[in-house]
Each structure stands twice: as C-alpha cells, then as structure tokens.
C-alpha cells in the first residue's frame, strides 16, 4: 500500500511539472514580412472597441495559450507603468481595471499602447522591454504568468483592423491591423 501511494505521489508530481512546463512554454515564432501590426498575444479576440482616439483590440488568453507577448509594431518604448487593481476573470469587460502593466510605444503611426492585464488566478506580469529602447516587430515583449488578457490600443485613423471579434490569434504571427 505504501509503494502504491508513493507511485501515485510521483505520478502527480511529474504531471504537475509537465503542466507547468507546458504553461510556461516560450516558442520561437517568425513574424510575416511587411508593414504590419501583429497580434501581441495568443488567444481569443473578445472585443474590438472604438473609444475616443483609440481602437482597442482585446485578447483573452486561456490556460492553453502561450502567455508570452510579442511586440506588435516596431518603435521606441516611451513608458512602462504598473497599476494595482482587482483580479476579475480576463474575459469580462471589468477586467480592464485589473492589476496591469501599461507600456507605450512611439511608432511611425503614432503612439501604440500595450496593456498586460492579470486574471483571477496569479497576479504576476513580467515586462522584458525597457524604457528608451527600440523594439522590433515579433520581439518578445513580456509575459503574464498565469495571466489572461492583453489589450492593444491603436491610434484612431492610423490603422485598419484586420481581426474580428471571436477570432483566435497567434502572437507575432496573426496580422491584427494594417498601418494607414
């Protein structure tokens, strides 16, 4: 009986390690060529909003998605700000007020905002980009550990959205918009 219990414990431990490795995977991706704005995250486009001077593409990441974010468009990182907040599920509209990191990029089409927003489980955001540094399209930007939402804000009138609500997207691969 003790040996069976040890085997079960070992199997659970191995399963847990494999699940963690799967969740924290960081695959190589090759972005398509051209003047394109790419999806910064894997996941499901849950909304596309036009508010004020912005077009917002909202992407929900479930636990099966890669949780690394990629640079959607080349530019210079002008600011990275951290904001505290609640922990609502990432697919809800109220999640836009959750704990988040807001990064601003100065690009040839104007300012682009990338919001990394935590979900309900774990509240840890890593941002690999640094203020004052140039970033290239398809470069790794950050990761939301067990996170659940990314918002890409594009300047109104400067980009034509190419994704639609309900569409599954791949970070650094799917064309989210075309610059105007």
C-alpha positions in Angstrom: 0.0 0.0 0.0 2.9 2.4 0.8 4.5 1.7 -2.6 1.2 2.4 -4.4 0.9 5.7 -2.5 4.5 6.7 -3.5 3.8 5.8 -7.2 0.6 8.0 -7.1 2.5 10.8 -5.5 5.3 10.5 -8.0 2.9 10.5 -10.9 1.1 13.6 -9.6 4.5 15.4 -9.2 5.6 14.5 -12.7 2.2 15.6 -14.1 2.4 18.9 -12.2 5.9 19.6 -13.5 4.8 18.8 -17.1 1.8 21.0 -16.8 4.0 23.9 -15.5 6.5 23.4 -18.4 3.6 23.4 -20.9 2.1 26.5 -19.4 5.4 28.5 -19.3 6.5 27.5 -22.9 8.1 30.2 -25.0 8.1 29.0 -28.6 10.1 30.7 -31.4 8.0 32.5 -33.9 8.8 34.1 -37.3 6.7 37.1 -38.0 5.4 37.7 -41.5 7.2 40.3 -43.7 5.7 43.7 -44.5 4.5 46.8 -42.7 2.0 45.0 -40.4 0.7 45.3 -36.9 0.7 41.9 -35.4 -1.2 40.4 -32.5 0.8 40.8 -29.3 -0.8 37.7 -27.7 -2.2 34.3 -28.3 -5.8 34.0 -27.6 -9.4 34.9 -28.5 -10.3 38.4 -29.6 -13.2 39.1 -27.2 -13.8 42.7 -28.3 -12.8 45.5 -30.6 -13.8 48.9 -29.4 -13.5 52.4 -30.7 -13.2 54.8 -27.8 -12.0 58.4 -28.2 -8.8 58.5 -30.2 -8.2 54.8 -29.9 -9.1 51.4 -31.4 -8.8 48.7 -28.8 -8.3 45.1 -29.7 -8.9 43.0 -26.5 -7.4 39.4 -26.4 -8.3 36.9 -23.8 -5.7 34.1 -23.1 -7.0 30.9 -21.7 -4.7 28.4 -19.8 -3.8 26.6 -23.1 -2.4 29.7 -24.8 1.2 30.7 -24.8 1.4 33.6 -22.2 4.4 35.4 -23.7 3.6 38.7 -25.5 5.4 39.9 -28.6 6.0 43.4 -29.9 3.1 44.2 -32.3 4.8 47.0 -34.3 8.4 48.5 -34.3 9.0 51.6 -32.2 10.6 53.0 -29.1 9.3 52.2 -25.6 8.5 55.6 -24.0 7.0 54.4 -20.7 6.1 51.4 -18.7 3.7 51.9 -15.8 2.3 49.5 -13.2 -1.2 49.8 -11.8 -2.8 47.9 -9.0 -6.3 46.6 -9.2 -8.7 43.8 -8.6 -8.5 40.3 -10.1 -11.6 39.7 -12.2 -11.7 37.0 -14.9 -10.0 38.2 -18.0 -12.9 37.6 -20.4 -15.1 40.1 -18.5 -15.2 43.8 -19.6 -14.4 44.8 -15.9 -11.0 43.1 -16.2 -9.7 46.2 -17.9 -9.4 47.6 -14.3 -7.4 44.6 -13.0 -3.8 44.9 -12.0 -1.8 45.7 -15.1 1.3 47.0 -16.8 0.7 49.7 -19.4 3.5 50.2 -22.0 3.6 53.0 -24.6 5.4 52.7 -27.9 6.3 55.7 -30.1 5.9 54.4 -33.7 5.7 55.8 -37.2 1.9 55.7 -37.0 1.8 57.4 -33.6 1.6 56.1 -30.0 0.6 52.4 -29.5 -0.4 51.2 -26.1 0.1 47.6 -24.9 -1.7 46.6 -21.7 -0.8 43.3 -20.0 -3.6 42.6 -17.5 -3.7 39.8 -14.9 -6.6 37.5 -14.4 -8.2 35.8 -11.4 -5.5 33.2 -10.5 -2.0 34.6 -10.3 -1.1 38.2 -10.5 2.4 38.4 -11.9 3.5 40.3 -15.0 7.0 40.3 -16.5 7.9 43.0 -19.0 11.1 42.3 -20.9 11.1 45.6 -22.8 12.9 48.6 -21.3 12.0 52.3 -21.4 14.1 54.2 -24.0 14.9 51.0 -26.1 13.9 50.4 -29.6 11.8 47.2 -30.1 11.3 45.2 -33.3 8.2 43.6 -34.6 7.9 40.0 -33.3 10.4 40.5 -30.5 9.4 39.1 -27.1 7.9 41.9 -25.0 6.8 40.3 -21.8 4.8 37.5 -20.1 1.8 37.3 -17.9 2.4 34.4 -15.6 -0.9 32.5 -15.5 -2.4 35.7 -16.9 -5.4 36.3 -19.0 -5.7 39.5 -21.0 -3.9 41.8 -23.4 -5.2 45.0 -24.9 -3.7 46.5 -28.0 -4.6 50.2 -28.4 -4.0 51.7 -31.8 -4.4 55.4 -32.8 -7.8 56.0 -34.4 -7.5 56.7 -38.1 -3.9 55.3 -38.3 -4.6 51.6 -38.5 -7.1 49.4 -40.3 -8.2 46.4 -38.1 -7.9 43.0 -39.8 -9.1 40.7 -36.9 -12.6 40.2 -35.8 -14.4 39.5 -32.6 -14.4 35.8 -31.9 -11.2 35.2 -33.9 -8.3 33.1 -32.5 -5.0 34.9 -32.9 -1.3 33.9 -32.6 1.2 36.4 -31.1 3.8 37.6 -33.5 2.1 35.8 -36.4 -1.6 37.0 -36.9 -2.0 40.3 -38.6 -4.1 42.4 -36.2 -4.1 45.6 -38.3 -2.5 47.4 -41.2 -1.0 50.8 -40.8 -2.7 53.6 -42.8 
